[in-house]
Amino acid sequence: MQKRAIVISLGGSLIVPDSIDINFLEKFRQIIKKHENKYKFIIVCGGGSIARKYISALKDSAKSFYLQSMSGIAVTRLNARFMTYFFGRDANEGIPHDMHQVKNLLKRHNVVFCGALRYAPNQTTDSTAAKLAHFFNTDFINLTLVSGLYSKNPLEHKDAKFIPKISWDEFEKITNKLDFKPGQHFVLDQKASKIIKKYRITTYILGKNLRDFDSLLSGKEFRGTIIQNGLNLPF
């Protein structure tokens, strides 16, 4: 039986918060290994706080929006290379820079890591993951710092209300109110929102509690936000 590909956006702030979170990454690796018999995984690594530091320095030095973005892209690819090593693989094949390279690597491996595939204006690795989900005709799981979508930032507002499910249209309305900036910190970027709506990609936003991630892959109940129209059908 051919394995189904699943696209995961792994937030850079989960990989390297202040220092590398070995405990989190060990648990993440265990869960991926547990489900390799059923799925193949394309894991898109974000840039996180390291990318934002480079971006901030370039912004303070009055460097262009383009150069700020390119520095962020470089960090996502470094994180992807690190994660390849962390999973015990030699990255001599290189980190893929386009979808066809991802596809070719996926033929030989159950898990493929990448960062941003190429520069495109006004997008983060969330958009890369959404495009890959469309390319492979599959669902998209976004792992981030918060356990899903809230009415406002729960890290700053204790009265923020959790939103377990939202339609593509309603989610896009929220993202359209935000101004894009390189290294932005929101559960999904604006371009990704448009992609998942256009191609009707079922999207899951989960936090750093990896039991929810494991439960989702196992077809069990989990805490997180589902972005789609109509009734959710779990894996």
MIVOTI-425185 format. One record per residue (C-alpha): x, z, y. Coordinates in steps of 0.25 Angstrom, whole numbers, padded with zeros to 4 digits, always signed. Example, Ala and Ser with C-alpha at 12.3 -4.5 7.8 and 13.67 -1.06 7.14 Angstrom:
+0049+0031-0018/+0055+0029-0004/
% end
This chain:
+0000+0000+0000/+0006-0004+0014/+0008+0008+0023/+0001+0009+0036/+0009+0010+0048/+0007+0021+0058/+0012+0021+0072/+0016+0034+0078/+0021+0037+0092/+0030+0049+0092/+0032+0055+0105/+0046+0057+0110/+0042+0071+0115/+0040+0074+0100/+0053+0069+0096/+0061+0075+0107/+0054+0086+0115/+0066+0093+0121/+0074+0092+0109/+0071+0085+0096/+0060+0092+0088/+0066+0091+0074/+0054+0100+0068/+0044+0090+0074/+0051+0078+0069/+0054+0083+0055/+0039+0086+0054/+0035+0072+0059/+0045+0066+0049/+0039+0073+0038/+0025+0068+0041/+0029+0054+0043/+0037+0055+0029/+0024+0061+0023/+0016+0049+0027/+0025+0038+0024/+0019+0035+0011/+0007+0031+0018/+0011+0026+0032/+0022+0019+0039/+0026+0025+0053/+0030+0018+0066/+0034+0030+0075/+0036+0026+0089/+0045+0037+0096/+0043+0041+0111/+0053+0045+0121/+0048+0058+0125/+0055+0068+0135/+0069+0061+0133/+0063+0047+0138/+0056+0054+0149/+0069+0060+0154/+0076+0047+0154/+0064+0041+0161/+0063+0052+0171/+0078+0050+0175/+0076+0035+0177/+0064+0037+0185/+0071+0047+0194/+0082+0037+0195/+0072+0027+0200/+0074+0018+0188/+0063+0008+0184/+0051+0010+0176/+0057+0001+0166/+0070+0008+0164/+0062+0021+0163/+0054+0015+0151/+0067+0009+0145/+0073+0023+0144/+0061+0029+0138/+0061+0017+0127/+0075+0020+0124/+0072+0035+0121/+0060+0031+0112/+0070+0022+0104/+0080+0033+0103/+0069+0043+0098/+0065+0032+0087/+0079+0031+0083/+0080+0046+0082/+0067+0047+0074/+0072+0036+0064/+0085+0045+0062/+0076+0057+0060/+0069+0051+0049/+0082+0048+0042/+0083+0033+0045/+0094+0025+0050/+0090+0018+0063/+0100+0007+0061/+0088-0003+0060/+0085+0001+0074/+0073+0006+0082/+0063-0005+0082/+0060-0012+0096/+0048-0020+0093/+0036-0020+0083/+0042-0030+0073/+0054-0021+0072/+0045-0009+0069/+0037-0018+0059/+0050-0022+0051/+0055-0008+0051/+0042-0003+0046/+0043-0012+0034/+0055-0004+0029/+0052+0010+0034/+0040+0019+0034/+0044+0025+0047/+0049+0017+0059/+0052+0023+0073/+0053+0016+0086/+0053+0019+0101/+0047+0010+0111/+0048-0005+0106/+0050-0011+0120/+0048-0009+0134/+0034-0011+0140/+0029-0006+0153/+0020+0006+0153/+0021+0011+0139/+0028+0022+0130/+0030+0022+0115/+0015+0025+0114/+0013+0011+0117/+0023+0006+0107/+0016+0014+0096/+0003+0009+0100/+0008-0006+0100/+0014-0003+0086/+0001+0003+0081/-0006-0010+0085/+0005-0019+0079/+0004-0011+0066/-0011-0010+0067/-0011+0005+0065/-0014+0018+0071/-0005+0025+0082/-0001+0040+0081/+0004+0046+0094/+0012+0059+0092/+0014+0067+0105/+0016+0080+0111/+0001+0084+0112/-0009+0084+0101/-0018+0072+0106/-0025+0068+0119/-0029+0078+0129/-0038+0078+0142/-0025+0081+0149/-0010+0085+0145/-0012+0097+0136/+0003+0101+0138/-0001+0104+0153/-0016+0107+0152/-0021+0118+0143/-0035+0113+0145/-0032+0099+0140/-0043+0094+0130/-0039+0088+0117/-0045+0074+0115/-0046+0071+0099/-0051+0057+0101/-0052+0046+0112/-0055+0032+0112/-0045+0021+0116/-0053+0018+0129/-0053+0033+0133/-0039+0035+0130/-0035+0023+0138/-0043+0028+0150/-0034+0041+0150/-0021+0033+0149/-0025+0024+0160/-0025+0036+0169/-0010+0038+0167/+0001+0031+0174/+0012+0026+0165/+0026+0031+0166/+0038+0030+0157/+0039+0042+0147/+0025+0046+0151/+0019+0058+0143/+0005+0055+0138/-0001+0054+0124/-0001+0039+0124/+0003+0029+0135/-0006+0019+0142/-0001+0007+0135/-0003+0013+0122/-0017+0017+0126/-0021+0002+0129/-0014-0002+0116/-0022+0007+0107/-0035+0004+0114/-0033-0011+0113/-0029-0011+0098/-0038+0000+0095/-0027+0008+0089/-0031+0022+0083/-0021+0032+0090/-0018+0046+0087/-0012+0056+0097/-0006+0068+0090/+0003+0080+0094/+0016+0086+0089/+0008+0094+0078/+0012+0085+0066/+0002+0090+0057/-0008+0082+0065/+0000+0070+0063/+0001+0072+0048/-0014+0075+0047/-0017+0062+0054/-0008+0054+0045/-0015+0061+0033/-0029+0058+0038/-0032+0072+0041/-0037+0079+0053/-0027+0080+0065/-0027+0084+0079/-0024+0073+0089/-0031+0062+0097/-0037+0049+0091/-0038+0037+0100/-0048+0027+0095/-0062+0023+0095/-0072+0027+0085/-0070+0036+0073/-0056+0040+0069/-0052+0036+0055/-0039+0044+0051/-0028+0038+0043/
% end
